[in-house]
Amino acid sequence: MSVLIDHFCDMPKGGVYDIPDPGFLPPIWPWLQSVINSGGHGVELFFMISGFLIPASLVRHGSIGKFMYDRVLRIMPVFVVLHIALFAVGPIVGYKFFRGIDLPTYLQVFLANLFFVQDALGFPIAQQNAWTLTYEWAFYILFAACFGAVVRLKSWWLAAPLILLGLLCILRWPITAFFVVGMLFSAINLRFRITGVAGVVAGLACFAAMYVALDVLHPFAALLPGFLLFGMVLATGSGISGLLSLSPLQYLGKISYSLYLVHPFVLFPLQVIGLKLVDRGVDRWLLWSGFVIFGLALALIASALSYEIIEVRLRRFVDGTLRHIFARKMAQSPAA
C-alpha cells in the first residue's frame, strides 16, 4: 500500500520531473508531495519481511532443491503472466521502451527481464515494480548457498567468501541491509511488546522515523527504527501487531504480492486517460481524485482476482502437473 500511494503521486506526472505540478498532478504542498513520494520505501519493509521468512522456510524445507522449487512457484506465476501480457500488449500501445524496438532487442529485453538480469546486462526494466525481485532472487540464492556450505557440507571455509560477498553487496546496495534485520529476528527470539495505544503510536513513530531516515539521511541510519518497528510487529499482543491483525489489513497482506505487481498495469490506462484529458483543459483536482479513487478500487479488484486465479488456482495446477510428471518419470526409471 505504501508503494501504491507513492505511485498515486508519481504516475500523474507522466514521467516529467523538471517542472512543478506536471501532468495532471494538482498543485499540492511540496512537503505533502514529499511525504507521499516517500511511500516507495515500502520496498525496505518488503526486504525485512523476506529476511525473516526465507531462512525459516529453507530450514523447514531442509532441502535447497525443494526450497528453490517452492520459491519459483511462489514468485513466478504472477510475474510470468504479467511479463507475457506486457510484452504482448506493450508494442501495440507503444509502452515506454517498446516504441520502435527491433526484434533482436525485443527478445533480449524479454529474456533479460524474465531471468531478472536486466540491470546487469544494461537493459530497461519491463515491469515497473519487478526490479526488487532481482534483489529477492539474489538473496534466495546467496542464503541457500550459505546454508548448503554450513549445514550440508559443514564447511565454514566455503561459507566465508559467500558471507563476505553478502557484506560487499550491502556496501554496494545499502538497502539490502534490511534483509539482515529480518534474518536477525528469524535467528533470535527478540520482540518488543508495547501494548495498547502506546504500542500503536510507538510503531507508527518508528515507521515514520525509518522513512525519514531513508529520505534525508542514509539507509544505514534507517536500520534502527526499522529494527524497532519490525520487533514490535512480530510481538504478539503489541499495539501495532494488533492493528495489523485487523481483518481488512490481513486480507491486504494475503493479496499483497499481486497488489504490488498488478497495480501499475491497472493505473497505466488511467494515467494515459488523465494525461489526455488534462491537455483538453479538464480540472486537475478532478482528474487526480478520479485517478486515486478508481485506481485504488480497480487495483484491489484486479489484485484479488490475480490472487485467486493465478496465485492459488494456477499455482496449484502447475504444482500438481509438475509433481505428476516427476512421479511418472521416477516410476519409469529402472532405479525406482
Beta strands, then each sheet from edge to edge (+ up, - down):
end
